[in-house]
């Protein structure tokens, strides 16, 4: 209904946001240059000793604009399936700007870039303020246009039951898009005559259309009456009136429903996993960039730890184990070896000492773990080689823990849904107590992550991972 208008508005809004973001950078650069003239020399050098020519920062402006757009999209700023207030949209825009601030700071530190810190701060400030002001002005203008009668679209609802009334209430929430409920049409003749919102019975539909300005018709019912619907569609086709059918009669309590087309065949899709293509593409891009940078920076550290593992116990420094990834795909997971060689062969001897319920084996003082291995596990250093799995695409930085095939065999049906996303190095379980949480709550945390996934949630989990690793909370 409102989707066509919302799509057009969102596209125009996206173009405006991108242009504002691009314009904010030269404005910030100009301000930074004049700031150098105002501040004392020692203060200016303390802030940043080097300010490169403007063209040297061109790629930063383009990269920051692309990252901001991706972050804003993943946080739902341009998602028309969710109704958001103007203030909430401004909040999302500001959160996206803050994310870019942190990300540019990380790149500057990791890659030793000559980025002016005041320049980046001014850029984020100008960009966030400009977008917030522009969105406020556009929202006011759009509301004024929506109040105009010539911009209203009259919607006639076929149905008078609870679902039809609910649909009318939903459409009324989008009055600022120019939609107005014209009235309802009684299908089964059970509605009271004194209800002024009911314009007539289904047999009166031709006269209702003739006597009123009807822009759109929507059919709402518990089950579609195909014979009745066929007549309505034929009538509306003859008069060029757009007709819609509410598809909320499907049992989709835990799934997101969407309509797509395979050539000319309409396909209704039910999905209970994240299905935001562009946001997932940004997630994969960040996985590649961050894991690649960290792998290069950690090469000397890996060499030192590898030598320490080899010198303190027999066996290879890197431990390989088959795990289950997206939808159960098997892959080889890499870890720094923390157990003595042949530990898997003697698991049966201590399996009765398992301290975790469910199919997962966890033991606080596992005798198979080496002294150095206990330190590696406590600090999660043994997990660092999984950055290679992230770079390859088997895993992500954030996602549910990759389970063993034997564990997956014992999952209940609802627990298998955690396999609907890529596994990760860190997750909600990792930052919420790890082994202090029982298996049932662990699975619920993973499903909560899947149902509420966004790039911002990934970012929050990554931030919470650092103190957990430093203090070794919940590690065994």
C-alpha positions in Angstrom: 0.0 0.0 0.0 2.3 2.7 1.3 5.2 0.8 -0.1 5.5 2.5 -3.5 5.5 5.9 -1.9 7.7 4.8 0.9 10.2 3.3 -1.6 10.3 6.5 -3.7 10.7 8.7 -0.6 13.4 6.4 0.9 15.4 6.5 -2.4 15.2 10.3 -2.5 16.1 10.4 1.2 19.1 8.0 0.6 20.4 10.2 -2.2 20.0 13.3 0.0 21.8 11.6 2.9 24.7 10.6 0.7 25.1 14.1 -0.8 25.0 15.6 2.7 27.6 13.1 4.0 29.9 13.9 1.0 29.4 17.7 1.5 30.2 17.4 5.2 33.8 16.4 4.5 35.0 19.5 2.6 33.1 21.6 5.2 35.0 19.8 8.0 38.3 20.2 6.1 37.6 23.9 5.7 36.8 24.3 9.4 40.0 22.3 10.3 42.2 24.6 8.2 40.7 27.7 9.8 41.0 26.1 13.2 44.7 25.9 12.7 44.8 29.6 12.1 42.8 30.4 15.3 44.4 28.0 17.8 47.9 28.5 19.2 50.6 26.6 17.4 51.4 24.2 20.3 47.6 23.4 20.6 47.3 22.7 16.9 50.4 20.4 16.9 49.0 18.6 19.9 45.7 17.9 18.2 47.4 16.6 15.0 50.8 17.6 13.7 50.0 16.8 10.1 47.1 18.0 7.9 47.4 16.6 4.4 46.1 18.3 1.3 42.3 17.8 0.7 42.7 15.4 -2.2 44.6 13.0 0.0 41.5 12.5 2.1 39.2 11.9 -0.9 39.2 8.1 -0.4 38.4 8.6 3.3 35.3 10.6 2.4 34.1 8.0 -0.1 34.8 5.1 2.3 33.1 6.8 5.2 30.0 7.6 3.1 29.8 4.0 2.0 30.2 2.7 5.6 27.7 5.1 7.0 25.1 4.1 4.4 25.7 0.5 5.1 25.4 1.0 8.9 22.2 3.1 8.6 20.6 0.5 6.3 21.4 -2.4 8.6 20.0 -0.5 11.6 16.7 -0.1 9.7 16.9 3.6 8.7 15.6 2.8 5.2 13.5 -0.3 6.1 9.9 0.5 5.1 8.6 -2.7 6.8 9.0 -1.1 10.2 7.2 2.0 11.2 9.6 4.4 12.9 9.1 7.9 14.4 11.0 10.9 13.2 13.0 11.0 16.4 13.9 7.3 16.1 15.2 7.8 12.6 17.3 10.7 13.8 18.7 8.4 16.6 19.6 5.7 14.0 21.3 8.3 11.9 23.3 9.5 14.9 24.2 5.9 15.9 25.5 5.2 12.4 27.6 8.3 12.5 29.1 7.2 15.9 29.9 3.8 14.4 31.8 5.4 11.5 33.7 7.6 14.0 34.8 4.4 15.9 35.6 2.5 12.7 37.7 5.3 11.2 39.5 5.6 14.5 40.2 1.8 14.4 41.5 2.0 10.8 43.7 5.0 11.7 45.2 3.1 14.6 45.5 -0.3 12.9 46.9 0.9 9.6 48.9 3.9 11.0 47.1 6.3 8.8 47.8 10.0 8.9 44.3 11.0 9.7 43.6 14.3 11.4 41.6 13.4 14.5 39.9 16.9 14.7 39.0 16.5 11.0 37.3 13.2 11.6 35.5 14.6 14.6 34.3 17.7 12.7 33.2 15.5 9.8 31.0 13.3 12.0 29.6 16.4 13.8 28.7 18.2 10.6 27.3 15.1 9.0 25.1 14.1 11.9 23.8 17.6 12.5 23.1 18.2 8.8 21.2 14.9 8.3 19.2 15.5 11.5 18.1 19.0 10.4 17.4 17.9 6.9 15.3 15.0 8.1 13.3 17.3 10.3 12.6 19.8 7.5 11.6 17.0 5.1 9.3 15.4 7.7 7.4 18.7 8.2 7.1 19.3 4.5 5.8 15.7 3.9 3.2 16.1 6.6 1.9 19.3 5.1 1.6 17.6 1.7 -0.2 14.6 3.2 -2.9 16.9 4.7 -3.8 18.1 1.3 -7.0 16.4 -0.1 -5.6 16.1 -3.6 -2.7 14.0 -2.3 -4.8 11.5 -0.3 -5.4 8.0 -1.5 -8.8 6.6 -0.4 -8.7 2.9 0.6 -11.7 0.7 0.7 -11.5 -2.4 2.9 -13.5 -5.6 2.0 -14.3 -7.1 5.3 -15.6 -6.0 8.7 -14.2 -8.6 11.1 -11.5 -8.1 13.7 -8.7 -8.5 11.1 -10.3 -6.0 8.8 -10.6 -3.4 11.6 -7.0 -4.1 12.6 -5.9 -3.5 9.0 -7.8 -0.2 9.0 -6.0 0.8 12.1 -2.6 0.0 10.6 -3.4 2.0 7.5 -4.5 5.0 9.6 -1.1 5.1 11.2 0.3 6.0 7.7 -2.0 9.0 7.2 1.2 11.1 6.9 1.9 9.1 3.7 -1.5 10.3 2.4 -3.7 7.2 3.0 -7.2 7.5 4.3 -9.8 4.8 5.1 -12.9 5.4 3.0 -14.9 2.6 4.8 -15.6 -1.1 5.0 -17.7 -3.5 2.9 -19.6 -6.2 4.7 -18.9 -9.7 3.3 -21.1 -12.0 5.4 -23.9 -9.6 6.3 -23.3 -9.9 10.1 -22.4 -6.2 10.8 -24.8 -3.9 12.5 -26.7 -1.4 10.3 -25.9 1.6 12.6 -22.1 1.3 11.9 -21.5 4.4 9.7 -18.0 3.1 8.7 -19.7 0.3 6.7 -20.6 1.5 3.2 -22.6 -1.5 2.2 -22.6 -5.2 1.5 -20.5 -7.0 -1.1 -23.3 -7.0 -3.6 -23.3 -3.2 -3.4 -19.6 -2.9 -4.3 -20.2 -1.6 -7.9 -22.4 1.2 -6.6 -19.9 2.0 -3.8 -17.2 2.4 -6.3 -19.4 4.5 -8.6 -20.5 6.8 -5.8 -17.1 7.3 -4.1 -13.6 8.1 -5.1 -11.8 4.7 -4.5 -8.1 4.6 -5.2 -7.3 1.2 -3.7 -9.2 -1.9 -2.4 -7.8 -4.4 0.1 -9.5 -7.7 0.8 -9.1 -8.9 4.4 -10.5 -12.2 5.7 -9.6 -15.2 7.9 -9.5 -17.4 4.7 -9.7 -16.2 1.1 -13.0 -17.0 -0.6 -11.6 -17.6 -4.1 -15.0 -17.3 -5.9 -15.7 -14.0 -4.1 -12.2 -12.8 -4.7 -12.4 -13.6 -8.4 -15.4 -11.4 -8.8 -13.8 -8.5 -6.9 -10.6 -8.7 -9.0 -12.6 -8.7 -12.2 -14.6 -5.7 -11.2 -11.5 -3.7 -10.1 -9.6 -4.7 -13.2 -12.4 -3.3 -15.4 -12.2 0.0 -13.6 -8.4 0.2 -13.1 -8.6 0.1 -9.3 -5.6 -1.4 -7.6 -6.6 -4.4 -5.4 -4.7 -6.1 -2.6 -5.2 -9.2 -0.5 -4.0 -9.4 3.1 -2.0 -12.6 3.4 -2.0 -12.8 7.2 -4.1 -16.0 7.2 -0.9 -18.0 7.0 0.4 -19.7 10.2 3.6 -17.6 10.4 4.0 -17.0 14.1 7.8 -17.2 14.1 8.6 -16.4 10.5 8.9 -13.2 8.4 6.7 -13.3 5.4 7.6 -11.7 2.1 6.4 -11.9 -1.5 8.8 -12.3 -4.4 8.6 -13.4 -8.1 10.3 -16.2 -10.0 9.9 -14.7 -13.4 6.1 -14.3 -13.5 5.3 -16.8 -10.7 4.5 -15.1 -7.3 6.2 -16.9 -4.4 5.4 -16.3 -0.8 8.5 -16.7 1.4 8.7 -17.5 5.1 12.0 -16.8 6.7 13.1 -17.1 10.4 16.8 -16.1 9.7 18.3 -12.6 8.9 17.5 -11.9 5.3 18.8 -8.3 4.8 21.0 -8.8 1.7 22.9 -5.5 1.7 23.5 -5.5 5.5 24.8 -9.1 5.3 27.1 -8.0 2.5 28.5 -5.2 4.7 28.9 -7.8 7.5 31.0 -10.0 5.2 33.0 -7.1 4.0 33.9 -6.1 7.6 34.7 -9.7 8.4 37.2 -9.8 5.5 38.8 -6.4 6.4 39.1 -6.9 10.1 40.2 -10.6 10.1 42.7 -9.8 7.3 44.2 -6.9 9.2 44.4 -8.8 12.5 45.9 -11.9 10.9 48.8 -9.8 9.5 49.3 -7.9 12.7 49.3 -11.1 14.8 51.8 -13.1 12.8 54.7 -12.4 15.2 52.4 -13.3 18.1 51.3 -16.6 16.5 55.0 -17.6 16.0 55.8 -17.0 19.6 52.7 -18.8 20.9 53.3 -21.6 18.5 56.8 -22.1 19.7 55.7 -22.0 23.3 53.0 -24.7 22.6 55.5 -27.0 20.9 58.1 -26.6 23.6 55.7 -27.3 26.5 53.9 -30.3 25.1 54.0 -32.9 22.3 52.0 -32.3 19.2 51.3 -29.6 16.6 50.7 -26.0 17.6 47.5 -25.7 15.6 44.6 -28.0 16.4 42.1 -28.9 13.7 38.6 -30.1 14.3 35.5 -30.6 12.2 32.6 -28.3 13.0 29.2 -27.5 11.6 28.6 -24.1 9.9 25.7 -22.5 8.1 22.8 -25.0 7.9 25.1 -27.8 9.0 27.9 -27.4 6.4 31.0 -29.1 7.8 34.3 -27.2 7.8 37.7 -27.5 9.5 38.0 -25.2 12.5 41.5 -24.0 13.6 42.6 -23.4 17.2 45.8 -23.1 19.1 46.2 -26.5 20.8 45.4 -26.3 24.5 45.2 -30.0 25.3 47.7 -32.8 25.3 48.0 -34.9 22.1 45.3 -37.6 21.8 42.9 -35.8 24.1 39.8 -36.8 21.9 40.7 -40.5 22.3 40.3 -40.4 26.1 37.2 -38.2 26.3 35.1 -41.3 27.1 37.1 -41.8 30.3 35.9 -38.5 31.8 32.6 -37.9 29.9 30.7 -38.8 33.1 32.3 -35.7 34.8 30.6 -33.3 32.3 29.5 -30.1 34.1 27.2 -28.8 31.3 23.8 -30.2 30.6 22.9 -31.0 27.0 25.2 -32.5 24.3 28.1 -30.2 25.0 31.0 -31.4 27.1 32.4 -28.7 29.6 34.6 -29.4 32.6 36.2 -26.8 34.8 39.4 -28.7 35.6 39.7 -30.9 32.5 42.9 -33.1 33.0 43.5 -33.1 29.3 44.3 -29.4 29.3 48.0 -28.4 29.5 49.3 -25.8 31.9 49.9 -23.4 29.0 46.5 -24.4 27.6 44.7 -23.2 30.7 46.2 -19.7 30.2 45.3 -19.8 26.5 41.7 -20.8 27.3 41.3 -18.3 30.1 42.3 -15.4 27.8 40.6 -16.9 24.7 44.0 -16.7 22.8 43.4 -20.3 21.6 40.5 -18.9 19.5 42.6 -16.5 17.4 43.4 -18.9 14.5 39.6 -18.8 13.8 40.3 -15.5 12.1 41.5 -17.6 9.2 38.1 -19.3 9.2 36.5 -15.9 9.1 38.6 -14.8 6.2 37.8 -18.0 4.3 34.1 -17.5 4.9 33.3 -20.5 7.0 32.7 -18.2 10.0 32.0 -14.7 11.0 33.4 -12.5 13.7 30.1 -12.6 15.5 27.7 -15.5 15.5 26.7 -18.6 17.5 29.5 -21.0 18.5 30.3 -23.6 15.8 29.1 -26.9 17.2 30.5 -30.4 16.7 28.6 -32.7 14.4 27.9 -35.1 17.3 26.3 -32.2 19.2 24.1 -31.3 16.3 22.7 -34.8 16.1 21.3 -34.4 19.6 19.7 -31.0 19.0 15.9 -30.7 19.2 14.1 -29.1 16.3 14.0 -25.6 17.7 17.7 -25.7 18.6 18.7 -26.5 15.0 17.6 -23.0 14.0 20.9 -21.7 15.5 22.5 -23.2 12.4 20.6 -20.7 10.1 23.4 -18.2 10.4 27.2 -18.5 10.1 29.0 -19.4 13.4 31.2 -16.8 14.9 34.2 -16.3 17.1 32.2 -14.4 19.7 28.5 -14.3 20.5 25.9 -13.4 23.1 26.7 -16.6 25.0 30.4 -15.6 25.0 29.7 -12.2 26.6 27.0 -13.3 28.9 28.8 -15.7 31.1 29.8 -18.6 28.8 30.1 -21.8 30.8 28.1 -20.3 33.7 25.0 -20.5 31.5 23.2 -23.8 31.1 22.7 -25.3 27.6 19.0 -24.4 27.3 19.7 -20.7 28.0 22.7 -20.8 25.7 20.5 -21.9 22.8 17.9 -19.2 23.6 20.6 -16.6 23.5 21.6 -17.7 20.1 18.1 -17.6 18.8 17.6 -14.1 20.4 20.7 -13.0 18.4 19.3 -14.4 15.2 15.8 -12.8 15.7 17.3 -9.4 16.5 20.4 -9.3 14.3 21.8 -6.1 13.0 25.3 -4.7 12.4 24.9 -2.5 15.5 24.2 -5.6 17.6 27.4 -7.2 16.2 29.3 -4.1 17.1 28.0 -4.1 20.7 28.9 -7.8 21.1 32.4 -7.1 19.8 32.8 -4.2 22.3 31.5 -6.4 25.2 34.0 -9.2 24.2 37.1 -7.3 25.2 36.4 -7.0 28.9 35.2 -10.6 29.0 38.4 -11.8 27.4 40.6 -9.6 29.6 39.0 -10.8 32.9 38.3 -14.3 31.7 34.7 -14.3 32.8 33.0 -17.7 32.5 36.1 -19.4 31.0 37.1 -23.0 31.8 
